[in-house]
Amino acid sequence: MAKNFPNPIQGRKLPLDTALFAQDAVIMDKPNSRRVRYTAPNAPTVDMAWDENFPHLGIWSKDGADLLCIEPWHGMSSPEDFDGEITEKPDMMLIKPNERHSGTYKISLLPKAQ
């Protein structure tokens, strides 16, 4: 079950630390922005933008792995007090047979950060 935690963003930055992902992914529920930028010294900058069809942003890493996943999401774990049918979960998307739903995101690599 999903549990709410204090917002880890400081100003406009999310300080990365392995402890940040100890419980699971960091899920931004309906963030104010539809764009994020990841920078690290001597590495290309990753810029990601997504459309309104993704109301959440998931950021996660696996303990000991040298990676960071940044993913626009639609839906998330059930709230802590949720006890209903899966179709009644908050932000559950139901697509009827023969219908479509699409979302778009764009990933750009920019020159190395200094």
N, C-alpha and C positions, 0 to 999 in steps of 0.2 A: 504494500500500500504506500502511496505517496505521502510524504510528510513535508510540510513547509519549513524552510530554514531561512535565516536572515539573508538578505541580498548580499552576495560577496563582492559586488562591484564597488570599487572605490573611485569616486569621481566618474571618469569615463573609461576606467581600466579594470580588468579582472586579473588580479595577481595570481599567477599559476603556482600551485604547490601540490605535491602528491596528496596531501591531507584533504585538499579540496574535493577530491573524487573518492574519498574513503567510503562514503555511504552509497554512492552511485553517481550517475550523471548529474550535472548542474543543468536544470531546465529553467529557461527564462520563459515565463508565462506571459504571452502577449507583450514582448518587449517594445519599447518606444521606437526603436530603430529597426530597420529592415536591412542593415548592413553591419558587418563586423570586419575588423582587420587584425590579423595576427602578425606580430613582428618579433624577431629574435636577432640578436647581434650576428652579423656576417651570414645571414640567410635571406632568401627571398621573402618578401612580404606577401601574405595570402590575404586577399580581399574577397569577401563573400557577400553577395546581396541576394535577397529572395523576395517573392511576392506575397501578397496578403493571404494566399491560400495555405500558407504555413504560419499558423498563429503562435508557434513556440520555437525556441531555439534550444537544442541540446548540445552540451559541450561535455566531453568525457575523455577519459584516458584509462588505460589498463595499468595496474600496478606493475612497475618494472619495465613497462614498454616505453620505447622512445617515440611516442606519437601523441597527437592531440586530434580528436575528432570534433568537428564543428558541423552540426547537421540541423537544417530547418526541419521541424517536426510538425505533424498534425496528430494530436492525441498524446496521452501520457499515462502513467500508472494511475490506478484508482485513488481518489482521495482517501485519507485515513479512515474517515467515518462512512465511506460509501458501502452500501449493502444491497445494491440493486442489480438489475440485469445488465449485462455488458452493453447492450444497445442503449442504455440510459446513462452511461458514463459521460461526464462532462467532456465536451469537444469530440465525442465519438462521431465519426463520419460514416454514414450509411449510403452506399451507392447502389441504386436499383439496377437490376439486370438490364443490359444494353445501354446503360447510361455511362458517362465518363466524367472524370474529375481530373484536373491537371493543376500542377503548380510548377513554377519556374524558379530556378536559382542560377546564379552566375558566379563562377570562381575565377579570379584573376591572380596571376603571379606578377608581382612588381619587383623592380630591382632590389638587390640586397640592402637591408637596413644598415646604417653606419653606426 
